[in-house]
Amino acid sequence: MSELTVILDQKDMVVTLDSDTVRVDRPGCQLQRIPINMISRLIVKGNPMVSCGVWRALAEKNIPVTLLPLRGKGSAAYVGSGLSMSVEKRTAQHKAIHEEKTVLAISRWLLSLKLKGQESVLEKLSDNSDVSEPVRKYRADIQKADNRNSLMGYEGSAASHYFKMISTLIPGEWKFKGRNRRPPKDPVNALLSLSYTIAGGEVSRAIQDTGLDPAAGFLHISQNGRESLMLDVLEPLRPKTDWFVFQLLGKNVSPKDFTTGKKDGCFLNKKGRKAYYAAWSAWQEADENDNSLKKFAKEIINEMVRYF
């Protein structure tokens, strides 16, 4: 049975649970019914009315829900199931985050995967392996780093080169001059921020499935109110997400599909959102896609567990 990405982005939508079906009512529109077992992920933007029964059913089936802030104001929120009954894994995880050698080993490994992915993106964009040489050097430096500050320094330098080169490799009409956020100032940054947010929902689901504590991170220090482990696992997924975004440019979306304001920054308009979500769904749900973010996230988590 195919899986669907369901988007709720209209404030006059009324969403309820009818048996095992999610019912979407909207004035002047045809009634929609979606079997809950067909839903792969739910993305909510704005303020549609969603009943408690829907939230409960989604949580019970661990279907990831990403609540996007309106026009980029504030942070996204993720809704999923509660912690699983796998106490042993979480106990080992909580012990490991206090072991300096383990934290350093996992952090090195995560950043090495990320930088390797950045090298691949640059080479695919330019067909020239030389463009990724500085990132390759920083990846080698990461293997020798003996503290977290050094690791983050190398990662930051690699990111600076990576996005600088990307600004020269994508068409100038996109006005991309480097990474910026909160709010994003150009279409490419708007797409990157949105895509990272949705990818975070896939990671959160994988963490819940594995039984780990999403708040106890290694590369990202644990903080109240932050899913640090989700951010850890997201790092190696960022280059894959970047490549998805760069493939959209001029093909699925154009600069005309964005609205820019002084306060709200740059964000997709209604036409752009439709094209973007269709492309995201096709990417993650294609039968031949063996490298979906959900699958890759689970592989990373399963490998991470080996460290502790």
Buried (B, 14 or more C-beta within 10 A) or exposed (E): EEEBBBBBBBEEBEBBBEEEBBBBBBEEEEEBEBEBEEBBBBBBBBEBEBBEEBBEBBBEEBBBBBBBBEBBEEEBEBBBBEBBEBEEBBEBBBEBBEBEEBBBBBBBBBBBBBBBBBBBBBBEBBEEEEBBEBBBBBBEBBEEBEEBEBBBBBBEBBBBBBBBBBBEBBEEEBBBBBBBEEBBBBBBBBBBBBBBBBBBBBBBBBBBBBBBBBBBBBBBEBEEEBBBBBBBBBBBBBBBBBBBBBEBBEEBBBBEBBBBEEEBBBBBEEEBBBBBBEBBBEBBBEEEEEEBBBBBBBEBBEEBBEBB
